[in-house]
Amino acid sequence: MRGQIIRNPRLEFLSPVLERWVDCIDRFNQFAGDAEAPHWHGAAANAGLLAAAAWQAELAALQQFAGKKQRDEGEFEGRCDLLIRSADEALYLSVSQRWPKIARLDMAGPLQQTAAVAHQVAGPSQLRAGALFVSPWKAGQHASPEELQDLVDDVQKHTACAIAWYFPYALRKLHNDLGQYFPGVALLIKQV
């Protein structure tokens, strides 16, 4: 199961990036096999995949770079997690990740926290957003097709400005040493 929803017209330029993001996940799994997935490895690894997807979509991306940040006290030097740039638009992202249980997928709070940090990653006139990677898990046994559909339905309910998800059949049975199953990943983007 894969898909995307872009609710904010200013983020429409991300559509090909989100398509290529799924391709990057597939390529990783092609080389690593179905016993490992990139969404296990945290926010920086997932930001790297999103950056690679931007380049594949013929845009430009830059990770972990120094730049001016904004606070109430004024401007200061800081770090931006990811910049995705087209010829017409530049999006400055603060990136985070969560690993909720499949049945507890309310990510409104974590998305708001990520967006709050994004408020500081660039100047007020620049397009800024929080990007939250969500890697749900289930204990005990793999996710059924019905559970995956419920998961996708839950992801689509979020009020994020852009949403993408990928829950491939091959990863439905992917688990760690503790018996936790990780069927895929979602990306929620909220503009500030």
C-alpha positions in Angstrom: 0.0 0.0 0.0 1.4 3.3 -1.0 0.0 6.8 -1.6 0.2 10.5 -1.0 -2.0 13.4 -0.2 -0.9 17.0 -0.7 -3.4 19.5 0.8 -1.2 22.6 0.6 -0.7 24.0 -3.0 2.7 25.4 -2.0 3.9 21.8 -1.4 2.7 20.4 -4.7 6.3 20.5 -6.0 7.0 17.6 -3.5 4.7 15.1 -5.3 7.5 13.6 -7.5 9.8 13.6 -4.5 7.3 11.5 -2.5 6.9 9.1 -5.4 10.7 8.7 -5.6 10.9 8.3 -1.8 9.0 5.0 -2.2 11.4 3.9 -5.0 14.4 4.7 -2.7 12.9 2.4 0.0 12.4 -0.3 -2.5 16.0 0.0 -3.8 17.3 -0.2 -0.2 15.3 -3.4 0.4 16.4 -4.8 -3.0 20.0 -4.7 -1.8 19.4 -5.3 2.0 16.7 -7.9 1.6 13.4 -8.0 3.4 15.1 -8.5 6.8 15.9 -4.9 7.2 14.3 -1.6 6.3 15.5 2.0 6.2 12.6 3.3 8.5 14.2 1.4 11.4 17.2 3.6 11.4 15.8 6.9 12.6 15.1 10.4 11.4 18.6 11.1 9.9 18.4 7.9 7.8 14.9 8.7 6.6 15.9 12.3 5.8 18.7 10.9 3.7 16.2 8.8 1.7 14.0 11.9 1.2 17.0 13.9 0.0 17.9 11.1 -2.4 14.3 11.1 -3.7 14.5 14.9 -4.3 17.6 14.4 -6.4 16.0 11.6 -8.3 13.0 13.9 -8.9 15.4 16.4 -10.5 15.2 18.8 -7.6 18.0 19.6 -5.2 18.5 18.7 -1.5 20.9 19.5 1.2 21.0 17.8 4.6 22.4 19.0 7.9 23.6 22.4 6.9 24.4 25.5 8.9 22.2 28.5 8.4 20.4 31.4 10.0 17.7 30.4 12.5 15.0 32.6 14.0 13.9 33.0 17.6 12.1 35.7 19.5 15.5 37.1 20.6 16.6 37.4 17.0 18.7 35.5 14.4 21.4 33.0 15.3 23.5 30.3 13.6 21.9 26.9 13.6 21.4 23.7 11.7 18.6 22.8 9.3 17.9 19.1 8.9 16.9 19.1 5.2 16.4 21.6 2.4 14.5 20.6 -0.7 14.7 23.1 -3.5 13.1 23.5 -6.9 13.8 26.3 -9.4 10.8 28.1 -7.9 10.5 27.0 -4.3 12.7 26.1 -1.3 11.4 24.1 1.7 13.3 24.1 5.0 12.5 21.0 7.0 12.9 20.0 10.7 12.9 16.2 10.7 11.9 13.8 13.5 10.6 10.3 13.9 8.3 8.3 16.1 7.7 4.5 16.5 4.1 4.2 17.8 2.1 1.0 18.2 -0.2 0.4 15.3 -3.3 0.8 17.4 -2.0 4.2 18.8 -1.3 6.2 15.7 -2.4 9.6 16.9 0.6 11.7 15.8 -1.0 15.1 16.2 1.2 16.0 19.2 4.5 14.8 17.7 3.7 16.5 14.4 3.0 19.8 16.2 6.3 19.5 18.2 8.2 18.9 14.9 6.5 21.8 13.3 7.3 24.0 16.3 11.0 23.3 15.8 10.7 24.0 12.1 9.5 27.5 12.9 13.1 28.3 13.8 15.0 26.7 10.9 14.8 29.6 8.5 13.6 33.2 8.2 9.9 34.1 8.5 9.5 34.7 4.7 10.8 31.2 3.8 8.8 28.1 3.4 9.3 26.0 6.6 7.8 22.7 7.7 8.1 19.9 10.1 8.6 16.4 8.6 7.6 13.5 10.9 8.5 10.0 9.9 6.1 7.4 11.5 7.2 3.8 11.8 4.4 1.9 13.4 4.9 -1.5 15.0 3.0 -4.4 16.4 4.0 -6.9 18.9 3.5 -10.7 18.6 2.6 -11.3 15.0 2.7 -9.6 11.6 0.1 -7.0 10.5 -2.8 -8.4 8.6 -4.1 -6.8 5.4 -7.0 -5.4 7.4 -4.7 -3.9 10.0 -2.6 -2.3 7.2 -5.7 -0.8 5.7 -6.8 0.6 9.1 -3.3 2.0 9.4 -3.5 3.8 6.1 -7.0 5.1 7.0 -5.6 6.5 10.2 -2.6 8.1 8.4 -5.0 9.8 5.9 -7.0 11.3 8.7 -4.1 13.5 9.9 -4.4 17.2 9.1 -0.9 17.5 7.8 -0.2 19.6 4.7 1.3 16.6 3.0 1.1 12.9 3.8 2.8 9.9 2.1 2.9 6.3 3.2 4.4 3.0 2.1 3.4 -0.3 3.6 4.8 -2.9 1.2 3.6 -6.5 1.4 7.1 -7.8 1.7 7.7 -5.8 4.9 4.4 -6.9 6.6 6.4 -9.7 8.3 9.6 -7.6 9.1 10.4 -7.8 12.8 13.2 -7.1 15.2 14.8 -9.4 17.8 12.1 -8.4 20.3 9.3 -9.7 18.0 8.0 -6.3 17.1 6.7 -6.1 13.5 7.3 -2.9 11.4 5.2 -3.0 8.3 6.2 0.3 6.7 6.5 4.0 7.1 4.5 7.2 6.8 5.6 10.8 6.4 3.6 13.7 7.7 4.6 17.2 6.7 3.2 20.3 8.4 4.0 23.8 7.2 4.6 26.5 9.8 
